[in-house]
Amino acid sequence: MEHQRVIVSRDSRSGTLSRRGLMRGLIAALAPAATSRMAGAVASQQSAVPRVTETVPYGADLLPEGIRSRFVNNVNGLRMHVLEAGFETSARPAVLLLHGFPELAYSWRKVMVPIALAGFHVIAPDRRGYGRTSGVDVNYDDDLDPFGTLNQVREALGLVSAFGHRSVTAVIGHDQGSPLAGWCSVARPDVFRSVAMMSAPFGGAPALPFNTANTPPAIGPASATDAIYDDLATLTPPRKHYQRYYQTREANENMWHPPQGIHAFLRAYYHMKSADWRSNDPHPLAARTAAEWAKLPRYYVMDLNKGMAETVAAEMPSTAEIAACRWLPDAELRVYSGEYERTGFQGGLNGYRRGRVDADLQILAGKTIDVPSTFIGGKKDWGVYQNPGALEQLEKVHTTEYQGTHFVDGAGHWVQQEQPEQVSRLLVQFLKDQAHPRR
């Protein structure tokens, strides 16, 4: 069956929070960490990332009305920080939201209330290693197994159970949380009864070697190196893939203590990957080759001699552009910069590192997403195309009950923040279709 791809028209964007109220909440919440932040700023790149294990929920003035911040204890060893909407009445069907990198549960703030108003209990955690979820110190040299996909599926399952739900109507993921949402539905379709993926197509289950019992062993050591990364380094100028950069020891320090400061770093990073950056004009790539990948913006295929801080600094928006950014005003950006200034980025980076060698997923070899599924992307998001053919594989191979692809006009990578009204409508319709399937 051919699946329709829909371009969703641009719509108005939601309002902003009070800067004065937000700053009062941030000062109260983050003041205990000020001393450790100053010490961290002069630490070497190999130093441990300080984690605050005793934190407080967000103040009400940081969140839209109808959303609360709370903690849930003993979720696979974690004390998870969760944003919650639709909690006022019991027995509502649940929806679980999984954020990406470098994001937080806060990234869902603009779609949570519309989903709750449609009759759902909406749960959005800070994932392992992010924000105010505590219970693990995060360092480069840590054991990466807890950041494995199946362990994070276990955490999603444990959180749903902790809230008293046997299942959720849908699990919805964005960016790094998108494939995780896909894996939730593959591993436990009885619990995660539908899935919506955003910005990053689910890549499917890995294959197991098949019919090899009588195959002679290969001569010489097997190479685990993907040649495309070596090929990128031979381009003019030499390039590297951002996920390889994220796996280096230097990446966290480069983004956590950048020359321009963490707030300016995040402003430029979010700007470059949004529809506001005029150079974003994505299109399908012909093949997975270094020459084709070189067409990707520098935030995906970086200059070999630059870190991400230097990469995005060249595209820092002007004061006027920042003032005009309605989808992420400076006061809301300070929620991100305040949290990441405290924690660093290693928690999210360890997820990228563990995913590269996640052989445990072979347990699910041959499995597909067999629950209703959909994909939503920004029309100006290169993330949809960075792996040539990935979206087509999602639509036709990795899913068996695919409900369609939607491209949202006026949005780049941060689709649910850039165009929350349109995304909310798409999600609410998808959720209602699962409760009352159209014939």
N, C-alpha and C positions, 0 to 999 in steps of 0.2 A: 504494500500500500504506500502511495506517495503521501508524504506529510506536508501540510501547508505551512509555509513560513510567513509570518504576519509582521508587517511594519506598523508599529503603534505610533500614532501621532503624538507630537510634543504637546505637553499640557503645562498648566501653571504649577509652580513649586510651592512647597509648604513653608510656613512661617518659621521664624527663628526664636531662639531662647533669649532671655534677658541676660545681657553680658554681666550686669552688676550682680544679679542673682547667681549666675553660674560661677563667677569668680569667688563669691562668698563661700559657695559650696566647695570649690576646689581648694581654697586656702584652708578651710576647716579639715578637709579630708586628707590633704597631702602634706600639711605642715610637719607631721611627725617624721616624714621621710626627707626633709630638706637637708639635714646634716649628711645623710648617706649619699644623697645626690651630689653634693659638693665633693665628697671624697671620691665618688666614682668618676667624676669629671677628670681627675688627674691620675686615675689608675691606668696601668698598662693594658694593652689589648688582650692579654691573657688572663686578666683578673676575673674573679668570679662576679657574676651579675647579682647584685643584692636584690632579694625578694622580701617584700613586706608581708608577713604572714598574718598579722593582726590589722585588718583594715575595716573600714566602715562602709555601709551601703552609700550609694549616691544620695545626695540631698534631693528632695522633691523638686527644687528649682533647677536641677540639671536635666529633668526629663519632661516630656509632654504629659499633660494631665491624662491619667488613666494607666500610666506605667509605674511600677514600683521596682526598686532595687532591693535584693535580699540575698542571703546565703543559704545554701543547702549543704549539709555536712555529710561526710562518709559516702561520697560517690566515687567508688574505685580508688579510695585513698585521698581524694581531693575534697577541699571545702570550696564548692563552686559558687562563684558570683553569678547571679541570674537576674535578668530583667524579665518582668512578668506583666502581662496584660490579660484582661478578661478573667481575673481571679475573684471577682465580687460574688459570682454565683457558682455553685458546685455542679458537677455532672456535665460540664461542657466537654465536647470533643477537643483534643489537644492538637497543637501544631508546634513543632520544634524547629528553631531557626539556628543555623550554624554559620558563623562568620568566617571570613578569610583573613589574609595578611596584607598589610599591617592594619588590622581592624580589631574590633571589640564587639561585644554584645550591643553596645551603643550604636553600631552601624545599622541596626534594624529599627531604630527609634521611630522612623517616619512611616513604617508600614505596620507596626504592631497594633496600634489602636484601630485602624480600619479593619484588620483581620479579627480583632476582638469584637468589634461592633457587628461583625457578621455571625457572631455566636460561638467563637472559639476561645479556648484557653491557650494563650500564646506564651511560649517559653523560649528565652534566648540567653544561653550561657556565654560567659567568657570561657573559651575553650582552654584545655590544658596548656600551661605556659603563658597564658595571656592575662593581662589586666589584673583583676582582684581575685581571680581564682588562685587559691594557695594550696599548699600541701607538698610542694616539690621545689627545691632550689634548682635553678636552670643555669647550667654552665656548658661551655663547649665540650668539655671532656666527660660529660655525663653519659651514662648508659642510655642509648637511644631507643631501646625497646618500648618504654612507656609511651613514646610518641608514635609508635606503629599504628597503622590504620585500624587493625582489629581491636587494639586496646582502646582506641578512641571511639570505635563503635560501641564497645562495652560501656564506656562512660556515657554515651548518648542513651543507651538502653537503661543504665542505672539511674540517670536523671529522670527519665520518663517514669520509671517505676517509683522513684522517690516522691514524685508528685501524685502518685495514686492512679496512674493511667496504665492500662494493660496494652494500649496501642495508641498511635497518633494518626490523625487523618492524613497528615503529610509531614515529611521532613523536608526542609527547604534549606539549601546551602548556596553560598556565594563564594567565588574565587576558590581558595584552598578548601573551603567548606563545601563546595559543590561536589567534587568527587567523593568526599566523605559522606555526604548525604546519599549519593549513589550506592556506596558500599553498605550503608545502613540498610537500604532497601533490598540489596542482594543478600546480605547475611540473614536478615530477619524480616522477610516480607509480611509476616503475621503481625509484627509490631509497627513497622513503618509502611503503612498501607498505600501510600503514594509518595512521589518525590518530584520536587521542582528544583532544577539546577540552574544556576546563574553564572554567566561570564566564562566559566571553564568547563568544557564538555567532559563528562565522565569517559575515561579511556578504556573501560572494559576489563574483564578478568584476565590475568596472565595465563598463558598456555603451559601445560606440562609437556616435557619431552615424551613423545609417543612412539611406540613400536621400535624401541631402540635396543631390546634385549640381545639381539643378534648382530648389532652394528659394531664393527671393530672400533676400538678407542681411537680418538684423534691423536695424531703424533704432535708432540710439543705442547706447551702450555696454552690453554684457551685464553683468548684476550677478552677482558671485561671492558675494554675502552671503546666508546662510541666514537667512530672516526670523525663525525661531524664537528666535535669540539676541537679536535686538532685542526680541522680544515678552517674553522672560524679564525684561528690564530694566524693563519697564513694569508688572510685577506689584507687589503690595503684600504684603510688602516686595520691593524689586527683587532679582532673582536672576541667576545666571550659571551656565553649565555648567562642570563641573570640567575638561573637556578644553580649553575655551577658556582657563581660568585657567592650565592647564599650559603653554600656548603663550606666556605672557607672560614678559618678562624678569624680573619680580619673583618668580616662583613658586619658583625654586631657592633664592634667599636666604631667603624666608619659611619654607621647610621645613628648610633646612640650619642656619640660626641662629635658631630660634624662641625667643620669650621663655621658654618652659618648658623649653628644652633639647631636644636631638634625641632622647634616649632617651624622655623623657616624650611628645614628639610622636608617635613611632612607636607607643608603647604605646596612646595614645588612638586613633590612626588604625586600627591593627589591631583594637582592641576594637570600634570603631563598625561595622566592616564584618564582624564575626563574629556567630555565633549567640548570643554572650554578651550583646550589646546588645539589650535587651528591646524596643526600638522597631523592630527589623527585623521587618516582617511583609509580605513582598513579595507582589505579585499582578500580573497582566497589566494594562497600561495600555491605554486605549481607542484612543488615537491619539498621533501624534508632534506634540503641541501644547504650548505653554508651560503651559497650564492643567493638562494631564496630567502633564507633567514636574515641575510644582511639588509633586506628591505624593511625589516621590523624596526620600530623606533629604538633609540638607545636605551630606554628603560627595560627593554626585553633583550636586545643583543647589544651589550655595552662595549665601549672601547676597552681594549685589553688592559690598559694602564690606568684605568679609572675605577673608583668605587662608586656606589650608588649616590653618595652625597655629592660628589663632584659632577656626576652625570646629570642630576636634576637641577643643580644650582644654575646651570646655563639657561634654564627655562623658567626661572623664578618669575611668577607673575608680578606685574606692576602694582603699586598701591591702589590705583584705580580699578584694576582687575580684581584685586582681593576684595575691595569694597563692594564690587558688583556681583560677587559670588554668593548667590542666594541659597544654593544647596549646601554650602559648607562655610557659613560665616566664621569669622575669626574666633568668636566666643565658643562655638561648637568644636572647632579644631583644637582649642585648648584642652578639651576633655581628652583627646587622643595624645597630644604632646605631653600633658601632665602625667598620664598613665605610663607612656613609653619612656619618659624621662626617669620615672621611678624604677621601671622593671627592665629596661633594655628590650632588645628584639630577639634574644637567643631562644626564647620559648617557641616562637613561630619558626625560626630558622632551623631548630632541631627537627621540626616536622618535615621540612624539605629534605633534610639530610637522611632521616629514617625512611622516607618514602622512596628514595633512590634504590634502596636495597631491601624492600619489603617483601621478602620471599614468603612470609606467612600467608600472603594473599593467594598463593597457589592452592591453599585449602579450598578456595572457591573457583578453581579453574573450571571453565566451561559454563559457569552460571551467567545468567543475564538478569537485567532488571525486569521482573515480571509483574510489577504493579503499575498502575497508571503513572505516566511520567511526562514532563514537559521541560523545555529549556527557554530561558529568557536571557537576552543579551542586549547591551547597548549598541545602537547602530554605529557608534564611533569607537567601538572597543576592539582593539587588535587581539585581545585575549581569545576571542572566538576562533581566530584563524592561525594562531602561532604554530599549532600542530596540524599540518595539512590533512584534510579528510576526517578530522576528529568529530566534527559535528555530524557529518554524513554517516559515520559509523555509529554514533549515538542514535541517530534517527532510525537506522535500518538494520543494525546488527546487534547492538548492546541492549536494546529494549524490545519488549514484545507487546506492550500496550501504550505506545507513544501517542500523546495527545496534541503534539504540535510544537513548533518553534516560533518564538515571538522576538522580533527586534524592535527596540524602543527608540524612537527618534528623540534627539536631544539628550542622549545619554551616552557616556563612554563606559569605562570599566565599573564605576561605582553606581550601577544602574538603579538600585533601590534607594539611593540617596539623591541622585541627580533628578530622577523623575518618579518620586514616590507615589503620586496619584495614579499614574498609569500602571506602575508595577502592582500597587495594591489592588486595582481593579482586575488585573490578570490573575493574581493569586487568589483573590476571593472567588472569582468565577471558577477557577480550577478546583478549589476546595469544595464549592457547592456542587460541582459536577461529580465529585466523588461521593457526596452524600445523596445526590439525586441524579444518577446518570441519565444523560439525554439519549433518547432512542432514535 
